[in-house]
Amino acid sequence: MRFDNSYARLPDRFYERIDPVLVNEPELIRLNRPLMQSMELDLPEDTTELAAILSGNKVPDGAEPLAMAYAGHQFGGFVPQLGDGRAVLLGEVLTEKGRRYDIQLKGSGQTRFSRAGDGRSALGPVLREYIVSEAMHALGIPTTRSLAMVSTGEIVLREKPTPGGVLTRVSSGLVRVGTFEYFAAREDWEAVRLLADHVIERHYPAARKSSTPYLDLYRLVCIATAELVARWMGVGFIHVVMNTDNTAISGETIDYGPCAFMDTYEPDKVFSSIDHFGRYAFNNQPTIAQWNMAAFGGCILPLLSENEDEARSVAQTTLETFSSIFKQSYQKVLTEKIGLPDTEEGFEHARQLLRLMHADHVDFTIAFRTLAEDLDTFSGLFINGAAITSWLGEWERYLDGAGITPDQSMQRMRQVNPAYIPRNHRIEQAIRAAEDDGDYTLTHRLIEVLENPYDDQPAYHEYRNPPKPEEIVRQTFCGT
């Protein structure tokens, strides 16, 4: 591994230097070889040695393991110290073309940020993050990725004793809004500036050339976050725990935890077992993302201007653009999903379809994919036949006005409407087989199906199906 550990060159107060805690009997479950190749990693072929490295039992040469410090707003309440309580950043690797990847072990043992936790991960959350993060990548959505899964040969205690695991997470960068909050809460403005410079160098190098680099940083992070959430909404993804410590400055999806995909379209859908008031419901995600960007802006005010009033004014002006950026991005996502030009009329027609789907309890993914495949089958999904017939008539009128045939539109829609998503019940089935029986067959098969979400896969057609009533997953859990 070609390490160049820029975060470890920041001052010591940014992290705790700590090696992963050894596990008893590491065993490799899966290695993501395509990702390994794109990262230009030369890992050993021997699975025992691989398991030792990817569990943290053997630290690679050049790595400088550390646990990152951060704070965060959790369900709106500020916690001044969180940090990597069950993860260790091994270091950053560089490709020959200069692309940089963070490599982090999740479930690697206690750190000073563990807050009385055991620092371990149950096997289920490891499988969930690997499956969903790689599915998100295949869907074309910015995300952290998963390089490997390892079982530890140990039991961790959660609701019940369960096998342990370690996930090797890969990211373009692991700085969070909560990282800035950690130093801003301590009024450590030197650290805030150092962190902002690090992020600009790492993710937003164009801002270096600006006369207002920190304002440009704020603007670019707002844009990346708004566009990311719009893309989540386009596939029915619910992050579930959009705390500021789970909001990456890079604009990648991070910290999957109890995340879920909608089956039946419910705009107010909540999955988290602890989200009692729907703060992180599906339709609330844009509002919460803007709230998180307000928290980020508050942390960097001293960098925007020496005059506090001026700093607040320029930050507020930038923050107010978030809604329009999100709306523009979401409009593009939704109009593409119904094969119409990116216009206000197309956007309203797409939202009208969502209203019909909600009224008739139609599956989100199946509705859009079927619209791209067979109009008769699509119509049959709805109870109110007159309403959907009217909608289709208007849809065809819009297409005709744009000089697009239904067949042309449907061909385009198949490229943006997945046939396969990581449905919650499929993930739960894979986890149950792995935890209860040590059987990873369903895990591997699900990962492989989700590698090509937009393709027809006749051999795995059943993976398109929604859950049966007894298979519906109504709540998800973070696994800590």
N, C-alpha and C positions, 0 to 999 in steps of 0.2 A: 504494500500500500504506500502510495506517494503522499505522505502527510505534510501538511503546512498549516499549523494550528493557530490561525489568527486570533481566535477568541481567547486562547490561552495566553496570548501576549497582552491582553488587557490587564488592568490591575487586579490584585488578588481579591478585592472585595466584590468582584463580579461573579465569583464562583468559589467552590470548595474543590481542591484537588483531592481526588479519591479514586482508588481502584475499585472495580466491581467486586462484590463479595462472591466468593467461590460457591458453586453449587455442587451437589453430590454426584449426580450421574447424568451429565448433559448428553442429549441425543438429538441429532439433527432431524427435524420434521420435514422442512422444505427449504431449498436454496433457490432464490430468484436469479437464475443464470443470465437471462437477458439483461437484467439490471446490473448484475455483476460485470458483464462485458461492457456495457455502456459507461460504467465507472472506471473501466480499465483496471480492475482488481485482479491480481494474480493469486488467487486463494488455493490452498492445498486441495488435492483431490480426495485425500483420506478423510472419510466422514468423521472419524473420531477426533482428528486434529481440527477439522472445521467446527465441530460442536464445541470444542474447547475455546476457540477464538470467539465464536458467535454467542457463547454463554457468558463470556467475561472471565473464564478460568485461565485464559492465556491472553495477555495484552500484547498486541502486535508492536514490533519495533517502530518507533517514531510516533506512536500514540501518546497523548498527554491527557489521560482521563480526568474529567471534572464533572461536577454537578453544578448547574447554572442557578444563580439566584434570581428570583423574580417575586413579584407580589401579584395582586389581582382583585378585581371586583367579581365576587361569586354570588350570582343571583342578586346583584345590585349592592351587596354589602362588601366594603373594602377590607381585605385581609393584607396587612402590611408585609408579611413574609410567608411565601409559599416555597417556590423553588423545586428543583428536581428531587423529589422525595423517593422515587423508585426508578430513576434513570441516570445513566452516566453517558456523557458525550465522550466517546473514545477520541475523537479528533476530526479533522477535516482533511479530505483527500482531494488531490488535484489531478485532472486529466492532462494529457499533453497539450490540449488546446486551452487550458486554463480554467476549465469549468470546475467549480468547487462543490463538494458534497459534505455535509455533516453526517457522521455515522454515530448513532446513539443506541445504546442497549437499554431496553425498557423492561423492568423487572429484575434489575441487577443488584438489588440490595439496599440497605439503609445508607442514608447520607445525613448530614446535619439538618437537612430540610424535611426529613421524614415525618416530623410531628407525631411521634409515637407509632407510626405505621411500620410494617415489617419490611417495606422496600421491595417486596416481591410482587409478581403478577400471577394471578391464576391463569391457567391455560386458555380458558374461554376468551378473555379479552385479547390475548395474543392472536388467536385464530380470527377473531372478529376484525381486528385492525388490519391484519394481513389481507383478508378477503376484501374488505371494503376499500381500503386505500388503493389496492391494485385495481379494483373495479373502477374506482373514480379516475385513476390514471387512464384506463382503457376508454372511459367515457369522454376523455379530453378535458377533465377538470383539474386545475392546479391543486396539487396535493403532496404531502409527504408520502414516501413510499416505503415498502417493506422488502428488505433484502433477504431475511431469513427468519425462521421460527425454530426454536429449540425447546424441548422439554427438559426439565431440570432433575427429574428423579426425586423431587421433594414434594411434600404436601403443604399447601398454604390454607389458612383458615379464613373463610369468608362466611357466607350464610351456612356453609357446611365445609368439611374438609374437601379440598379439590386439588388435582395435580397442578404443579407450577410450570411456568414457561417463561422464556425470554424472547422478546421481539427485537430484531435489528431494524431500527427505523433509519431512513435516509431522507435528508432534506436539503434544500438549497440554503437553509439557515433557520435556526431555532429561536431567534429573538422574538419576543412577544410584546404586545402592548403592556402586559404586566411587568416585563423587564424594565421598561421605562418608568412604570409606576413605582417600582421598588426604590429607585434612586430619587425620583421626584418627591416621594413621601419623606425621604430623609434630607431633602433640600441639598442633595449632592449634585449640584449643577455641573461640576466638572465631569462627573461620571455620565450624566445625561448627554453632555456634548460628545464625550468619547464614544458613547454607544451610538449616537446619531451618526457620527463620522464613520463608525464601523459599518452601520447599515447602509449608508450611502455608498461606501466603497464596495460592499458586497452585493447589493441588490439594485441600487438606483444611481449608477455612476454618472448618468446625465446631469444629475443635480449638482455634481462637483463644479460644473462649468457655469453655474448660475450665480448671479449676484445675490440671490436669496436662497442658498442651498437648503436651509432647513424648512423654509416655507414650501419649496419644491418637493422636499421629502414628504411633508405632510400631505400635499396635494396628490402625490403619486401613490402613497399608501391608501388614501381614501378611494382613489380610482380603482386600484387593484382589489380592494375589499368589496366595493360595490359590484364590480364585475364578477367577482367570485360568488357572491351570494345570489346574484341573478342566475348564474349557471347552476347553483344548487337547486334553485326553485324550478329550473327547467327539467330536472330529472326526479323531482319529488323527494329530494334529500332533506332530512332534518338533522342538523348537527346535534341538537338536544341540549348541549351545555355550552352556550356561547359566552362564557365568562371572558374577561379581558386576558386572563392568563392562558386561554385557549384560542387567542386571536393572534395569528402570526403576522409580523410586519412584512414578510415576504409576499403576502397575498395567497399563500397556500393553505389548503385545508389541513388542520392539525388537531391532534388529540381526539380520536374518534370515540373512545369511551362508549357511552350508551347510544350512539347514533343509530338512525333507522331510515328506511325508505318507506314512503306511504304506499299502501295498497289502494284502497278506496280513497278517492279524493276528498279530503277534509281539510279546509284551509286553516282551521283552528286546532289541528291535530297536535297532541303532546304525547311524547313517549316516556320521558324520564320519570322514574318512580318518585323523584323528589321535587319535580316542578309542579307544585300544587296549584299555582295561579296562572299557569300558561305563559310565563315570561318568554320561554323559548319555543313557542308554538311555530308551526310552519310559516304562517303569514306574518309573524312578528319578527322574522329574521332580518329583514331590511332595517327595521326600526332599531333593533338591538345592535346591528352592525354600525349604524350611525352613532348610537350611544357610545359604543366602544371607541369609535374614532374621536368623539368628543373627549373621552378620557385620555386618549393619546395626545390630542392637541393640548390639553391642560398640562401635560408633562413637559412639553417642549416650548411653552410660552417664553421663558427667558432666552431661548435661542432665536426667537422670531424678531424681537426688538428689545432694546433696553428700556423703552417706554412701555409700561404695562398695559395702558389703555390701547396703544397702537397694536401691541402683540395680540391682545384679545380681539381687536377688531379684524385683523387679517386672518386670525384663526377662525373666527366665526364666519367670515365671508367664505373661506375655503370649505368649512364644514357644511354650509348651506348648499353647496353644489352637490353634496352627496346624493340627495334625493333625485336630482335631475340625471346624474350619472347612472344611478341604479335604474331609474325608469327607462332611460335610453337603452341600457344593456338588457333589461328584462323584456322590453318591447321587441328587440332584435331576437332574443331567445324564443319568445312565444310566437312571433310571426313566422319564424323559420319552422317551428314545430307544426304549424298548420299549412305550411307551404305558400304563404302569401308574402307580398312585398312588405318591407319594413316601413309601414305607415301607421298613422293614428287609427285609420279605419280598420286595418288588419289587426292591430293590437286590440281594439275593442271587440272585434269578432272573436279573437282567441279568448278573451276574458268572458265573453258570452258562452263559449263552449265550456269553460271551467264552471260557470254557474249551472249549466245544464248537467254537467258531470256530478256536481255536488248534490243537486236536487234528486238525481236518480241513483246515487251511490255507485258510480261507475269507477272502475279501477283506472288510476292515473296513467300508468305505463301502457296498459292494454289499449286504452282509448286512443292515445296518440299513435301507437304503432299500427293499430288496425285501420285508422284513417289513412295511413300510408300504404295499406295493403289491399283492403277490400271494403268498399263503401257499404255494401249490403250487410256484411258482418258488423261493421261499425254502427250502423243504424240500429241493429238488433241489440246492442248493448244498453239502449236507453228505454225507459218505461214510457216516457212521453214521446210517442212516435211523431206526432204532429210538430212538436217543437224542434226535434232534431232534423226532420225533413225540411223544415223552414230554414234551419241553420245551414244545411248542406246546399240548399238553393242559393242562399246569399253567398256562400263560399264559392260556388261555381261562377256566380256573377262577378265576384271580385277577381277570380282567376281570368275570366274572359276579358275583363277590362284591362288586365295587365298583359294580355297576349300569352297566357300560360295555359296549357291544356291540363286537365286533371292528372293524366298519366305523367306528365313532366313534373308536376308538383309532387305527386306521390313518390316519384323516384328521389327527389331531393329530400323529402321528409324521412325516407328510410335511412338517410345518412345522419340524421340528428335525433331521431326517436328510437331509443334502444328497444330491442326485443327482450333483452335480458338485463336484469338488475339484481343486486344482492338482496333478494327478498329475505325479510326477517326470519320467516319460518325455515327457510333453507339454511340460513346461518345457524339457527338454533339446533336443527337436526345434525349439522356437522359438528357442532360443539358437544352435543350430547354423546354422539358416537365416539368422539375423541376422549372426552373426560371419563365416560362410564366404561368404555370398552377398549380404549387405546387404539381405536380404528380411525385412520385418517383418510379412508377412501372417499368419503363424501366431501371432505375438505379439499382434497386435490381435484376432484371432479368439478366442484363448484368454482374453484379458482380458474380452471381451464376453460369452462364455459364462459365465464365473465371476461376472459381475455379478448373476446370478439363480440361485444354486446350488440353491435349493429348488424351482424350477419345472421342469415337464416342458418339454423343448425338443426336440421330435422331429427337427428339422433337424440337431441336433448330438448325436444319441444316441450316436455313437461316442465322444464325449468322456467318457461314463460308464464305458467299458470299462477293465479293468485292462490293464497292459502285456503284450504277448506275451513269451515267454521271452527272446528276443533284445533286447527293449526295457527289461528290468528295470534300474533304477538301483540299484546296491548301495552306492555310496559317493558322498558329496558333499564339496565343497571350499569353503573360505572365500573364495577369490579374492584374498587379499592377497599 
